[in-house]
Amino acid sequence: MISKVIAEDLIHKVQKEIDKAETMVIVVHVGPDGDAMGSALGLWHYLMTIDKEPQVIVPTAFPDFLAWMPGADKVLVYENDKQKCDEIIAATDLIFTLDFNVLNRLAGMEHVIKDAVAPKILVDHHLHPGDYAKVTISYPEISSTSELIFRLICRLGDFSKINLACAECIYTGMMTDTGAFTYNSNKPEIYSIVYELIKLGVDKDDIYRRVFNTYSADRMRLMGYALYQKMKIYPENKAALITLSLDELKEFNFKNGDAEGLVNMPLSIDGVLFSVFMREDPDKIKISLRSQGTFPANKVSADLFDGGGHLNAAGGESYTTLEEAVRKFEEALDDYKDFL
């Protein structure tokens, strides 16, 4: 039995908005990951089964290792087709915003979504949701937004409308946002949902292979370089740091998604409880943080890098140089010894 996490009044509000709308837009955060794409495409497949006209729009391209997902070829990338996307958003009846809590996570799409007249429904599992949506479904205790989409569909009374394509997308999001069920995944109901998805025909082993075992040679070499040359261990703080500069990324023909999972690797080292990965982008330093046990990756992210997330998985950004971001991190490490 899967508990009814989403409040009853929210279910009624969502149902009312869906019933009124014919066309819908589904948007996710910049740099879409597996949960963003899994929740968006899972919802897209469901809405298709009830004769709606949804369109998934992402701010920037998603990684190649997610391109196999059913419906991925129908997704519009805002930065590649801004005019068409603007027209669709302006004309739509309803907007779902998935897997982010505030509109600035949309980057270049922020203002067009903010200014859209269509009502918005937020579905997310990050802390501190913004107040921009007509309906806010925010449950930080849930492991992934994809899990919330499964729960939402079921609470709408439409479990029978979850076809195999929808199930595959939801499973992918749940799997990727828990590191293949290695963190934020200790609640029994997660596996009850996985059980239901497998009964619908999901081949979890094949999905794992498609997501995690399709590296390019350049990506594999980048991983090796990062671990051998760029990983620094701080034994007294039980921490690890990996940094990659723009020049280093270019050397390995970096593509979106090539660094996915890199931040988790140092956690395999005995005695490392906290891992940080800093990647230099043209306009900022993107920072990923992972931890084990009760060490608060989200607190470090919020304190140092204006970020947030979950206890064991968080993210942030720095608009300094890479060297300055590293210095800030190293100078603050001793402040978190009480959590070790």
C-alpha positions, 0 to 999 in steps of 0.5 A: 500500500502506497500512502497518500502523501499529496494533500487531497485539496491539491489533488482536486486543484490539479484535476480542476486545472487539467480538466479546463486546459487543452494545451499544456507546457511542461518545463524543467530546470536548466541543465536537465538531469535524469529526474527532470527529464523523467518527471517531464516525460512521465507526465507528458505520456500520461497527459497524452493518454487523457487526450491533452496536448502537452509540450515539454520545453527545456531551457538547455539541452539534456545529456545524450545518455537520456536521448533514448527515453520515450518522447525525448525526440519531441522535446523542444530546447529553448536556447535552440528555438526561442521564438517557437517556444515563446509562442507556445508558452504564450498560447498555452492553457496550463504550465507545469514546472517540474523539479525546481523550486524557484524560477531563476532555475530556468535561466533564459526562460525565467521571464517568459514563464514568469510573464505567462498568463497561464496558471502554473502548477509546481511539482518538486521535491526541493526545499523552499518552493517559490510562491509563483504557482497557482498550485504548489506540490512540494514534498522535500521528503520525497526522493525525486520529482519523478516519484511525485509524478507517479504519486500524482497520477495515482491520486488522480485515479489514473494508475491504469493510464500509466503505460510502459513509456510513462513507467520507463521515464518515471523509473529513470528519474527515480533511479538517477536522482538516488544514484541508482538507489544508493542515497535518499532511497531508504524508504520502503515505499520507493521500492513499492513504486519500483515494484509497480513499475516493473510489473508494467514492463520496465526493464530496470537492468536495461535502463541502468545500462542505457544511462550508466554504461554508454560512455564515450571514450572521451568521457571515460578518459575525462573521468580517469583524468579527474580522479587521477590528476584533479581529486584532492582528499582532506583526511581530517575533514573526511572530504574530497574535491574535484575541479575541472577548468574550461580548458580541461573540459575542452581537452576532453571534448566535453559534452553536456552530461559527461561529468554526470556521476563524477561527484559520487566517485570519491564517496567510494573511498574509505573515510570520505563522507563528503564530496564536492565537484566544481566545474568551470562554465563560461559564466559561472562555476557549477558546484555539486555536493554529495555526502553520506550519513548525516553530513549535511551537503545541503547546508554547506551548499547554502552556506558557501554557494547560495545553493541547496538541495537534500541532506546527501545531494545538493548543488550551488554556483559561484560567480568567482574564479575557480581558484576563489571558489576552491579557496572559499571551500577549503577555508570553510572545511573546519567549520563542519567538523561537528557534523562528521 
